[in-house]
Amino acid sequence: MSVVKVIELIASSDKGFDDAVKQAVKEASKTIRNIDSVWVKDMKVHVKDGKIKSYGVICKVSFRLDDDNK
């Protein structure tokens, strides 16, 4: 039987939304195995002096739990 766990991560980038998602996956991959998918739940930008300074995403990361019976 396969079990999937979902966690929520917040990541940011000064390059764009795509890079913020990549950063979330990169950091999660350091300690989590079997990542299957990432759902971007929300996006936002930080603005200073009328210019975008950074892009942020809230992601739900899904990964399969190890099956100890294998």
C-alpha positions as CSV (number, residue, x, y, z in Angstrom):
1,M,0.0,0.0,0.0
2,S,1.3,3.4,-0.9
3,V,0.9,6.4,1.4
4,V,1.4,10.0,0.2
5,K,2.2,12.8,2.6
6,V,1.6,16.5,1.9
7,I,3.5,19.4,3.5
8,E,3.3,23.1,2.9
9,L,6.4,25.2,2.1
10,I,7.0,28.9,1.6
11,A,9.8,29.9,-0.8
12,S,11.0,33.1,-2.4
13,S,13.2,34.3,-5.2
14,D,14.3,37.6,-6.6
15,K,14.2,36.1,-10.1
16,G,10.5,35.1,-10.5
17,F,7.8,32.7,-9.5
18,D,9.3,29.8,-11.4
19,D,12.6,30.2,-9.6
20,A,10.8,30.3,-6.2
21,V,9.1,27.0,-6.9
22,K,12.5,25.5,-8.0
23,Q,14.0,26.7,-4.7
24,A,11.2,25.1,-2.8
25,V,11.8,21.7,-4.5
26,K,15.6,22.1,-4.2
27,E,15.5,22.7,-0.5
28,A,12.8,20.0,0.2
29,S,14.8,17.5,-1.8
30,K,17.7,17.8,0.7
31,T,15.7,16.0,3.4
32,I,12.7,14.4,1.6
33,R,12.7,11.5,-0.8
34,N,10.1,10.4,-3.3
35,I,8.7,13.9,-4.2
36,D,5.9,13.4,-6.7
37,S,4.4,16.8,-7.2
38,V,4.2,20.4,-6.2
39,W,1.0,22.4,-6.2
40,V,1.4,26.2,-6.0
41,K,-1.3,27.3,-3.6
42,D,-0.6,31.0,-3.6
43,M,1.7,33.6,-5.1
44,K,2.7,37.1,-4.0
45,V,5.3,39.7,-4.7
46,H,7.1,42.1,-2.4
47,V,7.2,45.7,-3.7
48,K,9.5,48.5,-2.7
49,D,9.5,52.0,-4.2
50,G,7.1,50.9,-6.9
51,K,9.3,47.9,-8.1
52,I,9.0,44.2,-7.5
53,K,11.8,43.1,-5.1
54,S,11.0,39.4,-4.7
55,Y,8.5,36.8,-5.7
56,G,7.0,34.3,-3.2
57,V,5.1,31.1,-3.4
58,I,3.2,28.9,-1.0
59,C,3.5,25.3,-2.2
60,K,2.0,22.0,-1.2
61,V,4.6,19.3,-1.8
62,S,3.5,15.6,-2.1
63,F,5.8,12.7,-1.5
64,R,5.4,9.0,-1.1
65,L,6.4,7.5,2.2
66,D,8.8,4.6,2.2
67,D,7.3,1.2,2.4
68,D,9.3,-0.7,5.0
69,N,7.8,-4.0,3.7
70,K,9.7,-3.9,0.4
